[in-house]
Amino acid sequence: MQQQQHLSSDAIYEILTRVSLVTLLRQCRWVCKDWQKLICDTNFQLIHSQKTPIASGYFVQSYHISGSVHINFFPCISDHQYSPQIPYPSLDFIPPAKNIMIQGTSLYGSLLYCVDKSGSTQIPTYYICKPATREWRKIPNPRTRLSRERIGIAVKQSDDHPTVLHYKILRLTTPKGAHGYHCEIFDSNKWAWKRLKDIKLPDYVSLGHGCNVFVNGGLHWVTGDGRIFVFYIDQENWTTIELPHEMANNLRRGKILITHCDGKVGVFYSNKEWMELWILENYCTTNPIWKKKYQNDLRSLSGHNSEFAIPIDMYSTNIALMVNARELIWYNCDNDTYTSTLNFQRDCVGGDLFPFKFKFNYL
């Protein structure tokens, strides 16, 4: 009888660090408890991400004048220039990929909330997906069918099963002829939507478009009256935070957009000539305070092609992603240098950007 040979633990470790992320999370971590524990180890995850990297960047959802929607992935400038062989994520693994629209994203883009409105019944179909592992699942339709919505996703690991993500989706929809928002939450543990009390805001005050920020258990949006709306997903309640006086008293002077920076809530305040980045410090104390991190002169950038560039995200601690009508711009806030990486198609009438930054512990 042939004697069975066993690989050493070091050999297994080396092999697993070179396995693709999809295989690692879909198959290898379920082989045995020892492998599962190893794959959850932060040191292993760091080594794996170095040996089998995944591109970070943005899903760009553009709207064609014909009514069609196109979703493409554009890597960050470092991945694009120095690692051309790094695979890019896509949404082609979802069955109706040609008709999919992204409507919401979690922190770092680990989960995307997508909708397909192409069915003959005109009733949309909703999906939750993981671009990094190419997994998807259809979720129940929300209770309200209003289309004007804000979507936020909060992701955390399950208390009972550390390798399984627990996530909640917040859906805020605008009722017809009324102010404020209908409020629903989808819980992945219960696999169901729950309707909450309507959110009452002052007349003609709405939440800003674009991505929100999930920090300290709350989903954050900028409001039209110069505040930050915060919905605490576990407590199922909300509050508002005042913006710096320099912004709140001069809302027409510049455009205000929320961002995530260094694990904190940040706010861009900008116009064609300058840009400021403010960070909310001491968030969990009784005395939170806004501090200005950057103030940059944008006049040379505006003269680049006479287009007004808007900062929309802090990709890293010092790199801001900006966008104008023609291109994406990576702007270094430390030395005021920039690089353009994408020219939008002329027959597109707008677009949305959704960040994707590979973070192992969010998968």
Secondary structure, 3 states (H helix, E strand, C coil): CCCCCCCCHHHHHHHHHCCCHHHHHHCHHHCCHHHHHHHCCHHHHHHHHHHCCCCCEEEEEEEECCCCEEEEEEECHHHHHHCCCCCCCCCCCCCCHHHEEEEEEEHHHCCEEEEECCCCCCCCEEEEEECCCCEEEEECCCCCCCCCEEEEEEEEECCCCCCCEEEEEEEEECCCCCCCEEEEEEECCCCEEEEEEEECCCCCCCECCCCCEEECCEEEEEECCCEEEEEECCCCEEEEEECCHHHHCCCCCCEEEEEEECCEEEEEEECCCEEEEEEEECCCCCCCEEEEEEEEECHHHHHHHCCCCEEEEECCCCEEEEECCCEEEEEECCCCEEEEEEECCCCEEEEEEEEECCCHHHC
